[in-house]
Amino acid sequence: MNELPKTDAEYVEKIDGLLSHVWMIRAFLKHCEEAEEDEELRGVQRALYDYMLALGGPLRDGDHAKYLKQAKKKLKKLRDADALFQEIQPEISSHTNFQMAALSLKLAVTQIGDLLEARANDSR
């Protein structure tokens, strides 16, 4: 990660940029044939959606403090969804699309967590 954000608005911008990747992974998982047969995979997709849904209102309202509070509050569920996807992905498919989705999700979730941790440690 490059330079840390200096304001809440910058934190929101960076996190929301990372969530654009999570959204594409969610869309891929939602529409893949494998999701029709695998309840755990559907659960991952729903958890990703729920995380972003929780942040949508504060983002639209420009309420950076509420966005960041929700992002931190729901982070465990996002991390759990990522961990489950990392665990089940090899069983579901070895196709490159699934491998790249797993890598992309892991990177995005890690960076979101790092940003939220940095903000919590920020001595403003």
C-alpha positions as CSV (number, residue, x, y, z in Angstrom):
1,M,0.0,0.0,0.0
2,N,1.3,3.4,-0.8
3,E,0.8,6.5,1.4
4,L,-1.9,6.2,4.0
5,P,-5.0,8.4,3.7
6,K,-5.0,11.6,5.8
7,T,-8.8,12.2,6.1
8,D,-11.8,10.0,6.6
9,A,-12.9,10.9,3.0
10,E,-9.7,9.5,1.7
11,Y,-10.1,6.3,3.7
12,V,-13.6,5.9,2.3
13,E,-12.4,6.5,-1.3
14,K,-9.6,3.9,-0.9
15,I,-11.9,1.3,0.7
16,D,-14.6,1.9,-1.9
17,G,-12.1,1.5,-4.7
18,L,-11.1,-1.9,-3.2
19,L,-14.8,-2.8,-2.9
20,S,-15.2,-2.4,-6.7
21,H,-13.0,-5.5,-7.0
22,V,-15.1,-7.3,-4.4
23,W,-18.2,-6.4,-6.3
24,M,-16.8,-7.9,-9.5
25,I,-15.9,-11.1,-7.6
26,R,-19.4,-11.2,-6.1
27,A,-21.0,-10.8,-9.6
28,F,-18.8,-13.6,-11.0
29,L,-19.7,-15.9,-8.1
30,K,-23.4,-15.0,-8.4
31,H,-23.6,-15.9,-12.0
32,C,-21.3,-18.9,-12.3
33,E,-22.8,-22.3,-12.8
34,E,-21.0,-23.7,-9.8
35,A,-23.0,-21.5,-7.5
36,E,-26.2,-23.3,-8.5
37,E,-24.8,-26.4,-6.9
38,D,-22.9,-25.1,-3.9
39,E,-24.6,-23.5,-0.9
40,E,-21.3,-22.4,0.7
41,L,-20.4,-20.5,-2.5
42,R,-23.8,-18.8,-2.5
43,G,-23.1,-17.9,1.1
44,V,-19.8,-16.2,0.2
45,Q,-21.5,-14.3,-2.6
46,R,-24.3,-13.1,-0.2
47,A,-21.8,-12.1,2.5
48,L,-19.9,-10.0,0.0
49,Y,-23.1,-8.3,-1.0
50,D,-24.2,-7.7,2.5
51,Y,-20.9,-6.0,3.4
52,M,-21.3,-3.6,0.5
53,L,-25.0,-3.1,1.1
54,A,-24.2,-2.0,4.7
55,L,-21.9,0.7,3.4
56,G,-24.1,1.9,0.5
57,G,-26.3,4.3,2.5
58,P,-23.4,6.1,4.3
59,L,-21.5,6.3,1.0
60,R,-24.5,7.9,-0.7
61,D,-25.1,10.3,2.2
62,G,-21.4,11.3,2.3
63,D,-21.3,10.2,6.0
64,H,-17.7,9.1,6.2
65,A,-17.7,8.4,9.9
66,K,-20.7,6.1,9.7
67,Y,-19.2,4.4,6.6
68,L,-16.0,3.7,8.4
69,K,-17.8,2.6,11.5
70,Q,-19.9,0.1,9.5
71,A,-16.9,-1.1,7.5
72,K,-15.0,-1.9,10.7
73,K,-18.1,-3.5,12.4
74,K,-18.8,-5.8,9.4
75,L,-15.1,-6.6,8.7
76,K,-15.2,-10.0,10.5
77,K,-18.0,-11.2,8.2
78,L,-16.0,-10.0,5.1
79,R,-12.9,-11.8,6.4
80,D,-14.9,-14.9,7.2
81,A,-16.4,-14.9,3.6
82,D,-12.9,-14.6,2.2
83,A,-11.5,-17.4,4.4
84,L,-14.3,-19.7,3.4
85,F,-13.8,-18.9,-0.3
86,Q,-10.1,-19.5,0.0
87,E,-10.9,-22.9,1.6
88,I,-13.6,-24.1,-0.8
89,Q,-12.3,-22.6,-4.1
90,P,-9.9,-25.5,-5.0
91,E,-12.8,-28.0,-4.5
92,I,-15.2,-25.9,-6.6
93,S,-13.0,-25.3,-9.6
94,S,-9.3,-25.2,-10.6
95,H,-10.2,-22.9,-13.5
96,T,-8.1,-19.7,-13.7
97,N,-11.1,-17.5,-13.2
98,F,-11.7,-19.0,-9.8
99,Q,-8.1,-18.9,-8.9
100,M,-7.9,-15.2,-9.8
101,A,-11.1,-14.4,-8.0
102,A,-9.7,-16.0,-4.9
103,L,-6.5,-14.1,-5.1
104,S,-8.2,-10.8,-5.9
105,L,-10.6,-11.2,-3.0
106,K,-7.8,-12.1,-0.6
107,L,-5.8,-9.0,-1.6
108,A,-8.8,-6.7,-1.4
109,V,-10.0,-7.9,2.0
110,T,-6.4,-7.7,3.3
111,Q,-6.0,-4.2,2.1
112,I,-9.4,-3.1,3.5
113,G,-8.5,-4.6,6.9
114,D,-5.1,-2.8,6.8
115,L,-6.8,0.5,6.0
116,L,-9.3,0.1,8.8
117,E,-6.6,-0.9,11.2
118,A,-4.4,2.1,10.2
119,R,-7.3,4.4,10.7
120,A,-8.0,3.0,14.2
121,N,-4.4,3.5,15.1
122,D,-4.3,7.0,13.6
123,S,-3.7,9.5,16.4
124,R,-6.1,12.2,15.2
